[in-house]
Amino acid sequence: MPNANEDNPTALSQVQRRAVSELLRVSPVADDLARRFQEAGFSLALVGGSVRDALLGRLGNDLDFTTDARPEDVLKIIRPWADSVWDVGIAFGTVGSQKEGRVGDDMQSFQIEVTTYRSESYDRTSRKPEVSYGDSIEEDLVRRDFTVNAMAVALPDKVFIDPHGGLEDLAARVLRTPGTPEESFSDDPLRMMRAARFAAQLDFEVAPDVVAAMKAMAQRIEIVSAERVRDELNKLLLSANPRKGLGLLVDTGLADYVLPELPALRLESDEHHRHKDVYEHSLTVLDQAMDLEDEGPDLVLRLAALLHDIGKPRTRRFETDGRVSFHHHEVVGAKMTKKRMTALKYSNEMVKDVARLVELHLRFHGYGTGEWTDSAVRRYVRDAGPLLSRLHKLTRSDCTTRNKRKAAALSRAYDGLEERIAQLQEQEELDAIRPDLNGNQIQEILGVGPGPVIGKAYAFLLDLRLENGPMEHDAAVAALKEWWAAQD
């Protein structure tokens, strides 16, 4: 790859080695595709995040290309070559495809997107970008969000194109915009959130003029659709360092528009007065929850950790002894979580799961030193349902006290609760607790048809089952009849 920056040969040689290694890996597929574009009279270049990641030594199998070919021409070239093609993004100039290719001795699957040179901009009221196609790669690169994403490698000759100093910014680990930040964010206000996301994903710093523009233009994020905002927030939360990105959203005022419950926590002192505020506590809980993840990033757990205390501002009370209380903040917080996540267009299932974790996050603190009855343990497991493993992690993460003795005591108490859950699960199927009689049996014993009374009887038997554990069939029948007789 030709030297694009003679002023910094040492840094360039390091990134060159990484990039060449990465590009050689994908060359069989990338060069084959580039030759097909060349034969059709068009150019093709690896671009954006793919080049950035190649320079960082972390290029995956998702490859982004740009071309002077219009979308209909891209389809003509790609369809005979790819294993599958999709054109859901063709209105924005993007054609997607999947291609199996040989990498060394292995066959690997590549997800490929080819986008026509383009420029995007919003008007003051639009939620969708207006697309116009360009004729040069320089036009295409200047409209991209950050200089580290505004580099390209022309194929198949592998000529490095970097008109905006992206390589230097990559070496400095800084996010700048190719043009002025104001122009960039006016074109697409979502780029302000992408700055926070990349800061979290790549552990880069955001240039001061970019931060200043984010603060000045934060309200512009309101014209972006909830779905696009949600997707950026998810990528930020699933990154290696979400605290950094969230801090940027809060400090620039963007969070006031996309997740206002978060900056609201900065105003609230923790009831134990051992944290700067509930906002800092919540970020610490998020960090600690991430440390407990055992199967990769868990969006439900991370959202619950971040939002678990958002009910505190609305429930804060100053007690006569000078302490601050937040009674029932978990219930209020669960409702607020549902409202915010619904507004951000999360799925019903995810809204339900995160809100349930927020609602249950304090339940353990009634456990004390282990005096819960078996029935209370059963109810804890049943109420958590399939979220029990996440509830364990959230509850443990919520202990942020600096008092080592208290932290150790809480940890031992939760160890004890988990041991009791395990013991009961050996004796009973706790996560599938049902009454000892089903609906059909209830109808037959009571001699009544379907109706509300069957639901009431079922609830009575379920409560009995949670309280006493499994019952013999005859004992359950006797208890049901006794309850039925008392209904008159």
FIFIMAR-424592 format. One record per residue (C-alpha): residue in three letters; y, x, z. Coordinates in steps of 0.001 Angstrom, whole numbers, plus 500000, padded with zeros to 6 digits. Last residue first. Layout:
N
ALAYXZ...
% end
This chain:
488
ASP481298429671549455GLN481417433430548735ALA479520434365551928ALA476236433137550487TRP476702435395547486TRP477222438482549702GLU474019437709551607LYS472190437181548327LEU473428440525546998ALA472439442343550197ALA468945440851550058VAL468518441825546401ALA469682445378547166ALA467236445638550076ASP464410444377547876HIS465179446951545160GLU465382449890547562MET468856451303547943PRO470443454494546562GLY473482455854548445ASN475129454029551320GLU478829453841550508LEU478739454502546771ARG475837452079546328LEU477551449412548405ASP480717449792546349LEU478630449456543193LEU476896446377544597PHE480236444694545351ALA481639445648541936TYR478575444135540216ALA478945440938542233LYS482588440679541242GLY481737441311537592ILE478998438669537734VAL481475436206539259PRO483806436645536313GLY481338435103533879PRO477871435350532371GLY475393432740533569VAL474326431838537095GLY470991431716538938LEU472076434246541549ILE468925436376541186GLU468759435961537386GLN472452436658536830ILE472348439752539051GLN469237441018537268ASN470967440672533908GLY474043442514535177ASN472135445478536586LEU470858445946540128ASP470948449199542135PRO474591449623541191ARG475338452555538904ILE476133456191539582ALA475965458356536490ASP477805461475537684LEU476103461277541059GLU472534461213539786GLU471062461400543275GLN469203463909545455GLU470036467061543493GLN473494465686542827LEU473950465239546562GLN473314468932547161ALA475609469993544311ILE478412467759545565ARG477929469172549062GLU478190472716547696GLU481324471801545737LEU482907470410548894GLY482049473538550861ASP483516475828548227TYR486599473611548392ALA486853474200552129ARG486294477925551684SER489091478102549102LEU491452476161551339ALA490680478511554255ALA491190481593552065ALA494563480285550902LYS495594479555554488ARG494662483071555613LYS496361484639552601ASN499647482834553222ARG501325483281549835THR500489479671548991THR499729478928545350CYS496786476561545827ASP497074474232542848SER494719476434540849ARG491765475436543060THR492518471767542482LEU492963472232538739LYS489695474160538376HIS487621471639540356LEU489338468794538504ARG488357470428535204SER484696470468536254LEU484920466880537477LEU486547465518534292PRO483316463857533109GLY483571461399536009ALA486444462276538345ASP486314458902540091ARG482527459082540338VAL482536462577541818TYR485186461767544409ARG483501458427545161ARG480181460166545840VAL481903462686548120ALA483521459836550049SER480124458107550375ASP478551461305551691THR481193461315554412TRP484103463717554311GLU484592465853557417GLY484756469136555520THR487718470975556951GLY490300468715555368TYR488775466595552625GLY491949464544552243HIS493385467527550409PHE490704467071547768ARG492352463946546376LEU495596465744545523HIS494800466450541856LEU493363462993541240GLU496323461289539555VAL497236464380537542LEU493601464675536432ARG493591461024535398ALA496835461462533431VAL495318464393531533ASP492148462468530683LYS493817459200529659VAL496411460897527472MET493667462971525853GLU491594459876525113ASN494542457908523754SER495351460732521349TYR498672462496521790LYS501619460986519936LEU504404462826521783ALA505689459503523146THR502172458797524413MET502141462170526161ARG505439461389527878LYS504493457878529023LYS501003458782530169THR502307461788532107MET504987459659533774LYS502317457213534943ALA500147460047536289GLY503179461577537995VAL503952458349539847VAL500386458271541160GLU500381461998542017HIS503825461749543594HIS502371459297546091HIS504459460754548949PHE506673463667547959SER507962464868551298VAL510733467293552303ARG510947468631555823GLY514046468427557977ASP512374466698560913THR513971463390559925GLU512278463494556527PHE514061464107553234ARG512294462166550476ARG511318463260546984THR509336460655545050ARG511164460680541703PRO511518464477541597LYS507870464944542635GLY506191462917539879ILE506129465928537542ASP503695467664539916HIS500510467764537805LEU502350468296534514LEU501692471986533817ALA498215472007535344ALA497279468767533595LEU498503470106530248ARG496528473316530756LEU493355471481531735VAL493526469163528718LEU494357472047526366ASP491383474186527449PRO491594477759526121GLY488172479456525917GLU484884478502527538ASP485222479781531112GLU488758478831532019LEU489475479836535638ASP492219482345534792MET493937479683532690ALA494115477445535758GLN495829480264537646ASP498520480679535001LEU499097476911534836VAL499316476722538628THR501896479517538504LEU503909477598535914SER503809474529538162HIS504947476526541196GLU507883477912539228TYR508961474383538314VAL508321473137541849ASP511004475501543122LYS511557479044544321HIS508260478768546131ARG507452479068549816HIS509589476172550995HIS506410474278551973GLU507688471027550470ASP508512472797547215SER512195472593546388GLU513127470323543481LEU515853470969540969ARG513739473172538740LEU511268470295538340ALA513640468459536001PRO513154471325533540LEU509540470140533051GLU510018466362532973PRO512337466777529989LEU509483467695527628VAL510797467527524040TYR514527466899524499ASP515377468663527764ALA512693471198526821LEU514982472483524081GLY517639473394526660THR517541477127525865ASP516256478109529325VAL513589475386529372LEU512103476105525954LEU512294479855526633GLY510485479463529941LEU507803477418528196GLY507271480234525709LYS506903482914528373ARG504708480752530601PRO502435480038527619ASN501142483638527587ALA497794483880525774SER498519480871523588LEU496994477401523985LEU500196476001525495LEU502325477319522639LYS499945476005519979ASN499927472621521726LEU503724472525521912GLU503928473274518194ASP501532470411517423ARG503395468028519718VAL506743468778518056ARG505222468156514619GLU503713464856515781ALA506906463724517493SER508799463993514213VAL511794466324514014ILE515244464694514139GLU515487465214517915ILE515101468989517533ARG518783469052516506GLN519674468655520202ALA518810472298520797MET521463473588518374ALA523731475626520666LYS520929476823522948MET518650477704520029ALA521552479467518310ALA522137481630521390VAL518430482465521577VAL518474483556517930ASP521590485687518531PRO519871487306521505ALA516720488277519522VAL513540486662520809GLU511104489008522533PHE507504489194521352ASP504373488466523414LEU502539487481520211GLN501418483974521148ALA504078483174523763ALA507031484583521827PHE505513483018518718ARG505531479586520377ALA509077479922521700ALA510354480887518269ARG508245478100516754MET510110475663518989MET513397476732517421ARG511716476661514010LEU511242472926514507PRO514939472577513621ASP514146473111509930ASP516975473928507504SER519541473746510321PHE517391476135512327SER517420478732509541GLU521114478350508773GLU522048478685512453PRO519691481621512921THR521556483509510162GLY519351484746507342PRO515947486401507671THR515593485169511295ARG514836487538514184LEU511848487749516516VAL511286491099518234ARG508187493206518808ALA510020496444517904ALA507226497409515474LEU507214493866514091ASP510990493937513836GLU510795497168511837LEU508153495660509548GLY510162492476509092GLY513133494374507757HIS514442491559505582PRO513379492515502029ASP509758493369502960ILE507447493395499915PHE504326495604500098VAL502662496135496696LYS498917495493496916ASP498156495836493178PRO495998492641493182LEU498124491194494593ALA501669491297495929VAL501728491835499708ALA504344489722501450MET506755489868504379ALA508885487032505715ASN506732486159508752VAL507968489132510787THR511464488268509501PHE511319484829511062ASP511364481238509745ARG510930481602506011ARG513698480660503568VAL514449484278502668LEU510814484867501730ASP510649482187499046GLU513824483228497283GLU512581486842497288ILE509255485637495866SER511051484369492817ASP511136481132490838GLY511824478517493507TYR510557475008494141SER512492472328496001VAL511180470463499008GLU513147468061501214PRO511887468303504775LYS510946465142506629ARG512629463676509706SER515870463001507808THR519141462073509510ARG521321465160509232ASP519729466423506028TYR516797468686506379SER515985471734504293GLU513065473404502577SER512804476121499977ARG509900476901497698TYR507670479414496002THR504451477469495381THR501967477456498224VAL498341478615498122GLU496268477903501225ILE492867479500501761GLN490214478918504414PHE487642481692503990SER483936481388504790GLN481947484590505249MET478905486062503521ASP477672489256505115ASP476669492696503818GLY480224493952503565VAL482395490870503427ARG481063488590500688GLY482970485416499998GLU482539481702500557LYS485651479787499548GLN487516476847501060SER490656475393499557GLY494146474154500272VAL496956473436497820THR500541473521499116GLY503729472506497281PHE505091470173499956ALA503824467067498138ILE500608469049497597GLY499853469110501289VAL496882466697501147ASP495567468585498108TRP492080469573499137VAL489685471923497357SER486046472849497906ASP483805475744496888ALA486750477396495146TRP486786478882491627PRO486767475983489132ARG489288474063491291ILE491630476952492103ILE493151477707488697LYS493786474133487566LEU494925473185491080VAL497458476023491139ASP498812474802487794GLU499427471327489240PRO501063472914492301ARG503555474965490270ALA502709478628489740ASP505281481103491112THR502851481936493896THR502451482223497662PHE499285482955499597ASP498098482182503132LEU494642483315504278ASP492640481868507171ASN489690484261507602GLY491324486275510370LEU493846489099510255ARG494190490766513661GLY495190494357512971LEU498856493753513754LEU499817494607510165ALA497125492226508916ASP498450489587511326ARG501952489866509915VAL500624489763506369SER498595486608507070GLY501454485069509016GLY503738485184506026VAL502362486104502622LEU499482487289500476ALA500896487370496988LEU500059485754493642SER501706486038490244PHE501229483765487221GLY500239484147483570ALA496848482430483729GLU495094485808483691GLN497255486896486614PHE496353483798488629ARG492647484507488047ARG493181488159488961ALA494799487090492247LEU491782484932493176ASP489364487819492673ASP491717490140494530ALA491859487838497575VAL488098487221497741PRO486859490787497321SER489970492117499086VAL489402490398502438ARG488074493472504261LEU490216495863502266LEU493250493930503444GLU492331494387507095SER491738498131506774VAL494873498575504691ALA496886496650507264ARG495655498653510243ARG496205501975508497GLN499574500833507212VAL500602499728510690GLN500079503228512015SER501556504964508973LEU504636502753509198ALA505276503626512821THR505035507331512017PRO506972507121508732ASN510031505388510189ASP512890506022507756GLU510616505944504688ASN510187502183504990ALA508295500341502273ASN505593502948501671PRO503265501716498957MET500000500000500000
% end
